[in-house]
């Protein structure tokens, strides 16, 4: 029996690889970047009618990936690892280098910790009832705004610096002038870049676009990531 490789899963079959998500970066962008770096063609299908789409999803959430053989894949991190494993250059998630993979997994875990730490500050403005506050339309507007502002500004002042220091140490341990686990870009860089870049996009209330300005080591690493030829080509294709 022939062993099925990750590349085979993403490219072999009668159909074409599909990635279903909203027309935003969100959880799917890291997968899009990894697939693009690996040169794996896919249909980037944007969901516009979530109310109609949600009942058809396996777990009531997106993204979802449909392989060329028709198999459904859920969970963005599973997709990211699969895309990394399929990299023809064997650099994004090297199959034969357990030490590098372990380092990648450590960074992925830290990235998930950062995202988890931010989640209450994010969702208090979207689903305040989950945190013991009135629903959005039942909560006094001024009180809600003041609460959201305080929670998010506290995160930026107290928690974000802690995580940025962790990532700065990882960059320095890897040599300081390349990527998070060494000379080659991996899925660890892709996931961490997307998570950290969020805080510099100015898309969340009370999180200004210059929130990453104090972190020069982080900004230099992000610049190296963006200037990687395959990442730059992907970003240019989206412009």
Residue pairs with C-beta under 8 A, 6 or more apart in sequence:
5 85
5 86
6 82
6 83
6 85
6 86
7 38
7 40
7 86
7 88
9 67
9 69
9 71
9 82
9 86
10 17
10 35
10 40
10 42
10 67
10 68
10 82
10 83
10 86
11 17
11 40
11 41
11 68
11 86
12 68
12 69
13 67
13 68
13 69
13 70
14 68
14 69
15 66
15 67
15 68
15 69
15 70
16 41
16 42
16 43
16 68
17 35
17 40
17 41
17 42
17 43
17 65
17 66
17 67
17 68
18 42
18 43
18 45
18 65
18 66
19 28
19 31
19 32
19 35
19 42
19 43
19 44
19 45
19 63
19 64
19 65
19 79
20 45
20 47
20 53
20 62
20 63
20 64
20 65
20 66
21 27
21 28
21 44
21 45
21 46
21 47
21 62
21 63
21 64
22 28
22 46
22 47
22 50
22 62
23 46
23 47
23 48
25 194
26 63
27 62
27 63
27 76
28 62
28 63
28 76
29 194
30 76
30 80
30 187
30 190
30 191
30 194
31 63
31 65
31 76
31 79
31 80
31 83
32 42
32 44
32 234
33 190
33 194
33 231
33 234
34 80
34 83
34 84
34 87
34 92
34 187
34 190
35 42
35 83
36 230
36 233
36 234
36 237
37 87
37 92
37 185
37 190
37 230
37 231
37 234
38 83
38 84
38 86
38 87
38 88
38 89
38 92
39 88
40 83
40 86
47 53
47 62
53 62
54 60
57 64
58 64
58 72
58 74
59 74
61 74
63 76
63 79
64 72
64 73
64 74
65 72
65 73
65 74
65 79
66 72
66 73
67 73
73 79
73 82
77 108
77 112
77 191
80 187
80 190
80 191
81 93
81 187
83 92
83 187
84 92
84 93
84 186
84 187
85 92
85 93
85 95
87 93
90 96
91 184
91 185
91 186
92 185
92 186
92 187
92 190
93 101
93 104
93 186
93 187
94 100
94 101
94 186
100 181
100 182
100 186
103 180
103 181
103 182
103 188
104 181
104 186
104 187
104 188
107 170
107 180
107 181
107 188
107 191
107 192
108 187
108 188
108 191
110 163
110 166
110 167
110 170
110 192
111 188
111 191
111 192
111 195
113 163
114 163
114 195
114 196
115 195
117 155
117 159
117 163
118 155
118 159
120 131
120 151
121 148
121 151
121 152
121 154
121 155
122 204
123 130
123 131
124 131
124 133
124 147
124 148
124 151
125 144
125 148
125 152
125 205
126 136
127 136
128 134
128 135
128 136
128 139
128 144
128 147
129 135
129 136
133 139
133 144
133 147
134 140
136 144
148 205
148 206
149 205
149 206
152 204
152 205
152 206
152 207
153 206
156 199
156 207
156 211
160 199
160 211
161 214
164 196
164 212
164 214
164 215
164 218
167 180
167 192
167 196
167 218
167 221
168 215
168 217
168 218
170 180
171 180
171 217
171 218
171 221
172 217
174 180
174 181
174 182
175 182
175 183
176 217
177 224
178 184
178 224
179 185
179 186
179 188
179 189
179 221
179 224
179 225
180 186
180 188
180 189
180 192
180 221
181 188
181 189
185 225
185 228
185 231
189 221
189 225
193 222
193 225
196 212
196 218
196 222
197 222
198 204
199 207
199 211
199 212
200 209
200 210
200 211
200 212
201 209
202 208
202 209
212 218
212 219
212 222
213 219
225 231
226 232
226 235
